[in-house]
Structures are given as C-alpha cells and as structure tokens.
Amino acid sequence: MLRFLTLAALAASLHGGGLVVRPPVEVGMSPDRLALVDRVVQKGISAGGFPGAAVIVGRRGAIVYDRAFGRLAWNGTAATPVSTGKSIYDLASLTKVVGTTTALMVLYDEGRIRLDDKVQRYVPDFVGLNKDKVTIRMLLAHRGGLAPGRVLWKKAKSPAQAREMVVTTKLSTTPGRLMMYSDLGADLMGWVVEAASGMPLDKFLDTRVFRPLGMTNTMFRPADSLKFRIAPTEMYPPRGHPLRGEVHDENAYALGGVAGHAGLFSTASDLAIFAQMMLNRGEYNGVRIVADSTVRLFTSVVASARALGWEVGNGEHGAGDYFDEHAFGHTGFTGTSLWIDPDRDLFVVILTNRVYEARARRPSLVIADVRQDIADIAAMSVLDSDLAIPVIPASFRADLAEDWNSRARRAPARKPAPRAPSPTRHP
C-alpha cells in the first residue's frame, strides 16, 4: 500500500486541477494486481518496443494508477524522462474520437447537424457516383464506402490540393454496405465540423472541448516552445527531417497538420480528464460538454465492433479479454490507446511512441500485446463481487513475447482466463 500512497502523492502534484488520486483499495481495486502493469510495460521497453510510456488507470472518478516509464527517446537530447502530466505524445488515430467525433457530438447536441444528414450538405464538392447517399452516420460507423486512404503526401503540393484529392476520391463500395475503416471518411467529418460550426476544427475543439475541460496540453500543431516535452516519432520520414512536434501521419501533414483522422497531441493526464468526462456521460468538474443521451448514442454498438466513431470491446485493439461491447475506445498508430469501461466505471490511458526507432524487430506486436495486457490487468484488479475475475494467469502476453523479435509467424492468441459469471449490466 505504501507504494501506491507515495505514487498518489506524486500524481497529485502533477494533476493539479485534474482528477483526484486515491489508493486502489478505496475504489474497490487490488493494488497487488494493479502493480502487475509495471512488469508488462517494462517488458515492452526491455524488448525494444518503445523507449518509454505514460500509463494512467482511473476508477470511480479517481486515478488509481499513474506511472511514467523510461524516456521520450532511447538516447540523445530528446531522451528526457517521461511524465504523465507533462510529456506530450502524437495521438495519431485517437484524434478520430477525442477530436473529430467529440466535435460532432457537440454539434449534434446543438441541433447543428443530424446524423442522417448527407455529407454533401456540408461538403458540396463531395460529388460523384453514390456520394449523394453518404451520411454523417455512415462516416462515423466507417460505412461510407470510402477507401482506407490515399497517398496524399506524394502528390499534393498544398493542403488545399490534398483536400481536393480526398473529396474527389471515388467510393470503393456502396455506402452503408460494409464496414471499411477509413481515414478519408474521418477527414470528411472534420470538414463537416468546420462547415457546421463556421470554425476550423482545431479552434472549435479548443474552444468547446479542451479549454472548458482544462485540457491545456491537448492541441494540434504544438508550438516549438513545447518541443522539449514532445515524444519524437521518426528519425527518417519521407519529409526529410526527424519528427518531434510535427504530426507523424504523412497525409495529416499534407493536409496542414489539422485533419479529422490524425494530428492531435496530448498528455496522459489530459486524456484521463477526457475519459472521466465520457464516464460521467458528458460532464466533468461542473462543465457539461455534451448530453448524457448523446454519449450513450455515440458509444452504443452499431455493427462490426463499432459504435459511432468509437470501437467497442471485442477482445482486440487494446480492449483485452474482459472489456465487452459496453466498453468503448480506440488506438493510434504511434502507440497510443484509450479504453473506457462504463460497467466497471474504469478507464485506461496508454501513451507510447513505438514508431520511434524501435529496437524490437516487430514493435507493432509489442505494443499490441502490452495494450491488451494492461486492459486485462485493470479489469482483473476490480474486486466488486459481480465483476471479480478470480483467476490471474501465471504469465501475460508480454511475458511470452511471442514473435516480438523473430521473423516467425505468430502463434494463435492465448485463450483468456476463466471469467466469473455476472448479472446483466446497464448499457
């Protein structure tokens, strides 16, 4: 217990006006089980998957685990220690939910958009075969018929030209027919936000979401003065210089650094505030961002393990074996993850820069296993009788490190530990 009390005191000094910090036992969690996160993250760093990580776990309105591991870089001037409250990471596709989806939720609340509005109403130049059938709802569910992406950065000479390439892209399939994860669809949603609000996406989010919540370290295009706090992402990208404080995603960079699919930077502490706002059904610290009903609508299952903008728990993408379809979250290519479980009143934030000079042969497997393990450990730490998971595995994915540093094909996924039965839970 002493370790977690000391950790709480440290975290309190970092979070300032953010979430309170409590020992795990005060919110019905096992400190011994929760401490297993340390081992999993250290395994990932030791294997060379990422140089450092910021991890926060929260439950019942409080932070119960707050730990920074390693450094922002392996060595050199960027190799400063990670801080959950100060270290800024490129969120990659977390932009889609923390940014773009949230903006659409605000506009939906205000009646400035409707989910079944045609995208053409807000982006008139989005024309072509079947594009008149594409709705905002379809884009949120990744069912708009758009391809995953285009190589904008190789051809576009300006953000305006990159935008034109997105808007004029032909549909790959009939709108509404199937789920196809699409960055292009997210970009269109960003332009819907701008048309409906009359403001650039970054300004709208800063004004209506981030500043009201006190998320002072969340932004697009961070200032050069913040660079020393930002985790670098790549040494030799196509644009010809090391990346630190510039969006890692080349298409988002081609679009000017502000895009619906990527470009947002943040800290673990800021994302903890955002996660708690979502657990509170749209409100945090007396500030309401969106209505309770809107949060429920956007985070309920639509199809194919998707909600509106969000993914839902199905054993993949950082949800672990125990976050079910009531849980919602997302991951980012750079090594980021945010999962929120309303049934357990629990959230997990993980930030890494696994794309930066990874020393592991297959860093994508390292971060995938570490994300899954941390979600599992968080769920296993909950002691409530109707949620308790009695069996703790002798080893986690990170202990096995299957194919992390080999060229062999990966073995089948480990079966989850037995789960205790529980009664029907609220949606």
BANU-15659 format. One line per 5 residues: number of its first residue (from 1); their letters; for each residue x, y, z of C-alpha. Coordinates in Angstrom, 3 decimals, decimal comma. Example, Ala and Ser with C-alpha at 12.3 -4.5 7.8 and 13.67 -1.06 7.14 Angstrom:
# BANU-15659
1> as> 12,300:-4,500:7,800; 13,670:-1,060:7,140 $
END
This chain:
# BANU-15659
1> mlrfl> 0,000:0,000:0,000; 2,847:2,385:0,774; 3,980:2,289:-2,809; 0,573:3,420:-4,087; 0,227:6,138:-1,453 $
6> tlaal> 3,595:7,535:-2,479; 2,551:7,287:-6,100; -0,676:9,109:-5,287; 1,184:11,961:-3,651; 3,408:12,296:-6,699 $
11> aaslh> 0,497:12,137:-9,110; -1,445:14,769:-7,174; 1,377:17,213:-7,727; 1,225:16,537:-11,462; -2,519:16,660:-11,991 $
16> ggglv> -3,193:19,990:-10,342; -6,820:20,755:-11,114; -7,365:17,357:-12,715; -8,659:14,130:-11,250; -8,087:13,263:-7,612 $
21> vrppv> -5,747:10,378:-6,863; -6,778:7,594:-4,478; -5,275:4,289:-3,372; -6,782:1,395:-5,347; -8,476:-0,164:-2,310 $
26> evgms> -10,577:2,964:-1,814; -12,258:2,381:-5,172; -12,511:-1,405:-4,938; -9,320:-2,434:-6,720; -6,402:-4,664:-5,796 $
31> pdrla> -3,088:-2,769:-5,539; -1,131:-6,012:-5,904; -2,844:-6,915:-9,154; -2,651:-3,382:-10,497; 1,094:-3,335:-9,818 $
36> lvdrv> 1,467:-6,024:-12,494; 1,204:-3,222:-15,062; 4,781:-2,297:-14,118; 6,096:-5,663:-15,235; 4,223:-5,633:-18,527 $
41> vqkgi> 5,375:-2,150:-19,548; 8,965:-2,802:-18,516; 8,930:-5,951:-20,652; 7,898:-3,842:-23,647; 10,684:-1,324:-23,066 $
46> saggf> 13,318:-4,005:-22,418; 12,357:-5,749:-25,647; 12,898:-2,513:-27,554; 9,261:-1,896:-28,462; 9,243:1,720:-27,263 $
51> pgaav> 11,615:3,939:-25,233; 9,028:4,980:-22,659; 5,364:5,033:-21,739; 2,805:7,017:-19,762; 0,033:4,918:-18,206 $
56> ivgrr> -2,969:6,047:-16,169; -5,791:3,876:-14,832; -8,837:5,509:-13,260; -11,912:4,234:-11,459; -14,940:5,811:-9,761 $
61> gaivy> -13,825:9,341:-10,506; -10,244:8,940:-9,298; -6,846:7,979:-10,642; -5,604:4,759:-9,050; -2,506:4,119:-11,124 $
66> drafg> -0,297:6,863:-12,567; 3,135:5,914:-13,770; 5,702:7,130:-16,291; 8,260:4,661:-17,624; 11,516:5,192:-19,454 $
71> rlawn> 12,321:8,166:-21,623; 10,971:10,032:-24,618; 13,833:8,695:-26,764; 16,464:5,991:-26,465; 19,322:8,471:-26,206 $
76> gtaat> 20,443:11,968:-27,201; 18,949:15,326:-26,270; 15,387:14,036:-26,617; 15,947:11,279:-24,037; 14,266:13,075:-21,142 $
81> pvstg> 12,254:11,044:-18,604; 8,581:10,508:-19,414; 5,977:12,336:-17,312; 2,263:11,532:-17,365; 1,407:15,175:-16,750 $
86> ksiyd> 3,986:16,892:-18,938; 5,075:14,544:-21,754; 3,135:15,227:-24,948; 2,515:12,432:-27,450; 1,261:12,343:-31,026 $
91> laslt> -2,130:10,642:-30,600; -2,477:9,514:-34,242; -5,945:7,956:-34,717; -7,108:8,835:-31,207; -7,729:12,144:-32,988 $
96> kvvgt> -10,759:10,484:-34,591; -12,542:10,032:-31,247; -11,050:12,582:-28,825; -11,224:15,215:-31,536; -13,470:14,727:-34,553 $
101> ttalm> -16,159:12,507:-33,040; -16,409:14,706:-29,953; -16,831:17,802:-32,114; -19,675:16,099:-33,963; -21,265:15,150:-30,643 $
106> vlyde> -21,273:18,812:-29,595; -22,809:19,900:-32,903; -25,386:17,105:-32,740; -26,379:18,267:-29,255; -26,913:21,778:-30,533 $
111> grirl> -29,023:20,634:-33,486; -26,490:21,985:-35,969; -26,095:18,572:-37,588; -28,246:15,456:-37,809; -26,709:12,032:-38,132 $
116> ddkvq> -28,645:11,205:-41,269; -27,729:14,459:-42,984; -25,999:13,920:-46,314; -22,322:14,839:-46,246; -22,845:16,856:-49,440 $
121> ryvpd> -24,897:19,337:-47,423; -21,709:20,412:-45,643; -19,078:19,486:-48,243; -20,746:20,457:-51,555; -17,765:19,443:-53,678 $
126> fvgln> -18,033:15,853:-52,442; -19,702:14,682:-55,650; -19,613:11,545:-57,762; -21,267:8,163:-58,095; -23,296:7,325:-54,931 $
131> kdkvt> -21,712:10,139:-52,904; -25,133:11,745:-52,553; -26,088:8,745:-50,411; -23,271:9,118:-47,856; -24,439:10,367:-44,449 $
136> irmll> -22,651:11,562:-41,335; -23,846:8,425:-39,526; -22,213:6,244:-42,186; -18,903:8,059:-41,870; -18,932:7,712:-38,084 $
141> ahrgg> -19,503:3,960:-38,446; -16,865:3,662:-41,218; -19,594:2,547:-43,604; -19,464:5,430:-46,067; -17,927:3,387:-48,876 $
146> lapgr> -14,635:5,254:-48,753; -11,277:3,529:-49,107; -8,965:3,433:-46,076; -6,792:6,180:-47,528; -4,788:7,659:-50,385 $
151> vlwkk> -1,132:8,591:-50,636; -1,840:12,311:-50,475; 1,645:13,293:-49,389; 3,268:12,009:-52,583; 1,135:14,104:-54,911 $
156> akspa> -0,385:17,065:-53,074; 1,616:20,290:-53,219; -0,569:22,132:-50,688; -3,229:21,419:-48,042; -5,873:22,643:-50,492 $
161> qarem> -4,727:20,144:-53,108; -4,647:17,355:-50,527; -8,212:18,215:-49,547; -9,286:18,122:-53,185; -7,771:14,653:-53,541 $
166> vvttk> -9,793:13,395:-50,574; -13,067:14,941:-51,720; -12,732:13,678:-55,300; -11,773:10,112:-54,341; -14,189:7,603:-55,854 $
171> lsttp> -16,129:5,401:-53,460; -14,820:1,857:-53,101; -18,167:0,307:-52,305; -21,848:1,189:-51,985; -22,479:3,454:-48,966 $
176> grlmm> -23,804:1,543:-45,957; -22,922:-1,859:-47,412; -19,961:-2,805:-45,232; -17,537:-1,525:-42,624; -14,250:-0,284:-44,062 $
181> ysdlg> -12,029:1,679:-41,678; -11,275:4,935:-43,460; -9,049:7,909:-42,734; -10,672:9,662:-45,682; -14,079:9,397:-44,038 $
186> adlmg> -12,684:10,934:-40,856; -11,228:13,806:-42,874; -14,645:14,465:-44,388; -16,128:14,505:-40,883; -13,600:17,159:-39,919 $
191> wvvea> -14,794:19,341:-42,782; -18,411:18,728:-41,760; -17,473:20,133:-38,339; -15,899:23,186:-39,928; -18,880:23,846:-42,207 $
196> asgmp> -21,461:23,381:-39,457; -19,590:25,405:-36,845; -18,054:28,084:-39,029; -14,708:27,454:-37,298; -11,551:25,456:-38,131 $
201> ldkfl> -11,580:22,032:-36,497; -8,691:22,814:-34,148; -10,208:26,112:-32,987; -13,626:24,576:-32,444; -12,222:21,763:-30,296 $
206> dtrvf> -10,037:24,107:-28,287; -12,928:26,486:-27,631; -15,706:23,988:-26,999; -13,951:20,932:-25,530; -10,331:21,182:-24,445 $
211> rplgm> -10,209:24,556:-22,698; -13,535:24,085:-20,876; -12,259:20,738:-19,552; -8,889:22,140:-18,544; -7,042:20,006:-21,108 $
216> tntmf> -4,325:22,606:-21,518; -1,814:20,224:-23,105; -4,095:18,984:-25,886; -3,724:20,619:-29,291; -2,984:20,369:-32,980 $
221> rpads> 0,314:21,815:-34,290; 2,045:22,345:-30,915; 4,299:25,361:-30,596; 8,061:24,990:-30,969; 8,410:26,092:-27,345 $
226> lkfri> 6,809:22,761:-26,307; 9,128:20,590:-28,367; 11,299:19,591:-25,411; 8,225:17,902:-23,856; 7,084:16,113:-27,012 $
231> aptem> 7,942:12,491:-27,751; 9,733:12,158:-31,101; 8,171:9,787:-33,603; 10,515:9,167:-36,525; 14,116:9,876:-37,457 $
236> ypprg> 13,937:9,394:-41,232; 10,442:10,169:-42,533; 9,648:10,974:-46,183; 9,628:14,704:-45,443; 13,377:14,563:-44,813 $
241> hplrg> 13,924:15,557:-41,186; 13,388:13,988:-37,755; 9,876:14,410:-36,381; 9,267:15,904:-32,983; 6,191:18,071:-32,581 $
246> evhde> 5,058:17,576:-36,184; 2,267:15,125:-36,879; 3,693:11,708:-37,745; 0,968:10,801:-40,239; 2,146:11,978:-43,658 $
251> nayal> -1,370:12,548:-45,011; -2,322:14,651:-41,985; 0,863:16,643:-42,557; -0,105:17,108:-46,208; -3,469:18,450:-45,025 $
256> ggvag> -1,697:21,111:-42,969; -1,317:19,281:-39,648; -5,014:19,535:-38,739; -7,079:16,629:-40,016; -10,093:14,620:-38,980 $
261> haglf> -8,083:11,405:-38,868; -4,839:12,475:-37,134; -2,851:15,441:-35,863; -3,869:15,793:-32,214; -1,210:15,856:-29,467 $
266> stasd> -1,875:15,354:-25,752; -0,667:14,070:-22,384; -1,872:11,074:-20,388; -3,219:13,417:-17,695; -5,328:15,357:-20,191 $
271> laifa> -6,725:12,149:-21,656; -7,636:10,992:-18,150; -9,809:14,099:-17,820; -11,416:13,361:-21,185; -12,025:9,727:-20,211 $
276> qmmln> -13,660:10,758:-16,954; -15,889:13,203:-18,820; -17,064:10,321:-21,002; -17,608:8,067:-17,969; -19,607:10,908:-16,414 $
281> rgeyn> -21,787:10,871:-19,545; -20,629:14,189:-20,916; -19,794:16,239:-17,805; -16,631:16,928:-15,829; -15,985:19,199:-12,854 $
286> gvriv> -19,236:21,076:-13,330; -18,707:21,593:-17,083; -21,068:19,782:-19,429; -19,646:19,152:-22,882; -22,450:17,016:-24,312 $
291> adstv> -25,706:15,498:-23,084; -25,887:12,145:-21,334; -28,102:10,811:-24,119; -25,565:11,845:-26,752; -22,761:9,918:-25,062 $
296> rlfts> -24,993:6,843:-24,905; -25,941:7,198:-28,557; -22,390:7,595:-29,854; -20,894:4,800:-27,726; -23,541:2,123:-28,343 $
301> vvasa> -22,791:-0,721:-30,738; -23,761:-0,156:-34,355; -22,188:-3,153:-36,124; -18,846:-4,845:-36,722; -17,475:-3,961:-33,259 $
306> ralgw> -18,051:-0,268:-33,962; -20,074:2,461:-32,341; -20,352:5,975:-33,830; -16,724:6,970:-34,173; -15,639:4,647:-31,383 $
311> evgng> -14,665:0,990:-31,347; -16,348:-1,288:-28,816; -14,760:-4,063:-26,779; -14,359:-7,313:-28,712; -11,025:-8,666:-27,494 $
316> ehgag> -8,884:-6,635:-29,882; -7,149:-3,286:-30,306; -6,301:-2,729:-26,669; -9,644:-3,825:-25,196; -8,181:-7,004:-23,731 $
321> dyfde> -10,186:-10,116:-22,962; -12,609:-8,590:-20,459; -13,826:-5,236:-21,800; -17,068:-6,187:-23,513; -19,357:-4,456:-26,004 $
326> hafgh> -20,374:-1,836:-23,420; -16,767:-0,596:-23,339; -15,542:1,817:-25,965; -12,144:3,043:-27,029; -9,611:3,482:-29,792 $
331> tgftg> -5,932:3,131:-30,556; -3,409:5,163:-32,511; -0,692:4,008:-34,912; 2,036:5,800:-32,971; 1,439:3,559:-29,945 $
336> tslwi> -1,453:5,218:-28,129; -4,607:3,778:-26,593; -7,700:4,913:-24,687; -10,316:2,473:-23,370; -13,324:3,276:-21,210 $
341> dpdrd> -15,478:0,657:-19,488; -18,744:2,038:-18,050; -19,661:-1,321:-16,453; -16,567:-1,143:-14,276; -16,502:2,673:-14,102 $
346> lfvvi> -12,937:2,288:-15,328; -10,609:3,808:-17,907; -7,111:3,035:-19,183; -4,797:5,504:-20,945; -1,570:4,312:-22,587 $
351> ltnrv> 0,785:6,606:-24,496; 3,975:5,468:-26,222; 5,964:6,428:-29,300; 6,539:2,905:-30,561; 7,191:4,270:-34,089 $
356> yeara> 10,380:5,978:-32,898; 13,492:3,942:-33,755; 12,097:0,770:-32,241; 14,754:-1,759:-31,309; 12,366:-4,696:-31,393 $
361> rrpsl> 12,058:-6,465:-34,722; 8,249:-6,237:-34,638; 7,249:-3,291:-32,427; 3,637:-3,448:-33,588; 3,323:-6,817:-31,834 $
366> viadv> 4,994:-5,458:-28,709; 2,561:-2,561:-28,286; -0,425:-4,737:-29,249; 0,366:-7,243:-26,507; 1,209:-4,590:-23,922 $
371> rqdia> -2,080:-2,765:-24,572; -4,074:-5,963:-24,213; -2,255:-6,954:-21,021; -2,777:-3,584:-19,340; -6,509:-3,659:-20,105 $
376> diaam> -6,706:-7,192:-18,713; -4,783:-6,270:-15,552; -7,020:-3,257:-14,973; -10,133:-5,430:-15,299; -8,635:-8,157:-13,109 $
381> svlds> -7,872:-5,578:-10,415; -11,547:-4,769:-9,871; -12,752:-6,519:-6,713; -16,537:-5,970:-6,918; -18,252:-9,325:-6,407 $
386> dlaip> -20,257:-9,122:-9,633; -17,190:-8,142:-11,689; -14,347:-10,001:-9,981; -12,121:-12,218:-12,119; -10,798:-14,925:-9,791 $
391> vipas> -8,010:-16,372:-11,927; -4,831:-14,433:-12,691; -2,693:-16,019:-15,428; 0,809:-17,103:-14,486; 2,081:-15,206:-17,496 $
396> fradl> 0,796:-12,408:-19,676; 1,326:-11,789:-23,378; 4,307:-9,590:-22,550; 5,905:-12,413:-20,592; 5,585:-14,764:-23,550 $
401> aedwn> 6,706:-12,086:-26,061; 5,603:-14,259:-28,964; 7,387:-13,211:-32,169; 8,412:-9,811:-30,791; 11,940:-10,318:-32,046 $
406> srarr> 11,607:-13,153:-34,511; 10,630:-13,482:-38,133; 8,395:-16,470:-37,454; 4,652:-16,390:-37,976; 2,825:-15,567:-34,795 $
411> apark> 1,229:-18,383:-32,812; -2,530:-18,360:-32,112; -3,650:-15,928:-29,432; -3,694:-17,100:-25,805; -7,110:-18,112:-24,523 $
416> papra> -8,477:-15,791:-21,840; -8,550:-16,843:-18,213; -11,906:-18,099:-16,904; -14,350:-15,331:-16,140; -16,687:-15,235:-13,186 $
421> psptr> -20,382:-15,053:-14,080; -22,049:-11,700:-13,551; -25,590:-10,381:-13,757; -26,909:-8,284:-16,583; -25,311:-4,836:-16,505 $
426> hp> -26,509:-1,418:-17,530; -25,851:-0,401:-21,162 $
END
